[in-house]
Amino acid sequence: MLKERIMKNPIEHFGFDPKNYKWLFIGLAINVLGYILMIGGGAETLNEFKEEELFSPIRITLSPMLIIAGYVIILFSIMKGQSSKENLLNENKLKEEISSTSKKSK
């Protein structure tokens, strides 16, 4: 019976729900943005050194902060569980299904 329920909706037993995926993709987007902002500052020739591009505040402060924030959001999306209301609803649905299948089998 539980296998039947899992087969009907195989993602339901998995720990991630759509909210977790939303937070995960937001964190990944922030990480990508941070790495993109860190790119650049290269010189056209080996004898050239562009200090203002290489040591710009965006590369030195903003992009590392975005990368760390992205990883924090990703960690939050992984660790975030369902709310107690959602857990209660899922438990009630499971109890109803168990009681209805046990009545059918009798």
C-alpha positions, 0 to 999 in steps of 0.5 A, spaced: 500 500 500 505 504 501 509 502 495 503 504 491 502 511 494 510 512 492 509 509 485 503 514 484 507 520 486 515 518 487 517 525 488 513 525 495 517 521 499 523 525 497 526 530 502 526 536 497 519 539 495 518 545 490 520 550 495 527 547 496 528 547 489 526 554 488 531 556 494 536 551 491 536 555 484 536 562 487 542 560 491 546 557 484 544 563 480 547 568 486 553 563 486 554 564 478 553 571 478 558 572 484 563 568 479 561 572 473 563 578 477 570 576 479 572 574 472 576 579 468 581 584 469 586 581 464 591 584 460 592 584 453 600 583 453 604 580 459 608 587 460 601 590 462 598 591 469 591 594 470 591 595 477 584 599 477 581 593 474 584 587 477 583 590 484 576 593 483 571 593 489 566 589 485 572 583 485 575 584 491 568 585 496 562 584 492 563 578 488 566 574 494 560 576 498 555 574 493 559 567 493 558 566 500 551 568 500 549 563 495 552 557 498 549 559 505 542 559 501 544 553 498 545 550 504 539 553 507 535 549 501 538 543 503 537 543 510 530 546 510 524 541 512 517 541 511 513 546 515 509 542 521 502 544 518 505 540 511 507 534 515 501 534 519 497 534 512 501 529 509 500 524 516 493 525 516 492 523 508 497 517 509 492 515 515 486 516 511 489 512 505 491 506 510 484 506 513 480 506 507 485 500 504 484 496 510 476 497 510 476 495 503 481 489 504 475 487 510 
